[in-house]
């Protein structure tokens, strides 16, 4: 009868050591051929396809859920559990694919809403606190109220008695009745001009990233000035704001990052503010 052979704890490596030994004995594959112009998510998916792996196989290799790997390839940070986990998943994914981990981490953060933390304390505009309701709901409600008010005023004007309309104009006067129609809403034009090289990001009311890149001196970006749109920058002093061509001051303090600057609340500087020296 065979007897079990005693196992020496010193001779049996732990799971981590076995994994490292297997990784060392695994043949090293050449790095994937990727176009530098591709976005970070596409580089991940193309590198995986060049390896001949399915996303399920990679998820099993690095012990990361398939849904998170799909979110990394689609660059959909809303589906990721958080910044720390997302960066850890991304690093493991890049290492398994044989990619430059630091390069893909930097590119992914620059091209998505998963921005890198700055050494300085970030400044959040007090008016950019999270809202319980989506901003477009309140805007839609205001539009409905305005439409009802305009319609009610038009009904009153069209159905006013003829005697009252004639009595409102003095005898012999050629003055025409005042126009009671509501003035048309004027759409503001907000411009962000780069004074020096700097990174800028613009997000919509639902968090969608519409711009996330580095602007060069002289570049001009015109974001949507609707409620809920926000601006983010690593250096607020690198950008100057204009509203309908009027100066509205810098985006933020020089050398300090800015998060959540509400675009619809940006106002031109007053004459006193223009004449006072900037700090």
Beta strands, then each sheet from edge to edge (+ up, - down):
strand 1: 123-124
strand 2: 190-194
strand 3: 198-203
strand 4: 209-215
strand 5: 220-221
strand 6: 230-233
strand 7: 239-243
strand 8: 246-250
strand 9: 258-262
sheet 1: 1+ 9+ 6- 3+ 4-
sheet 2: 5+ 2- 7+ 8-
end
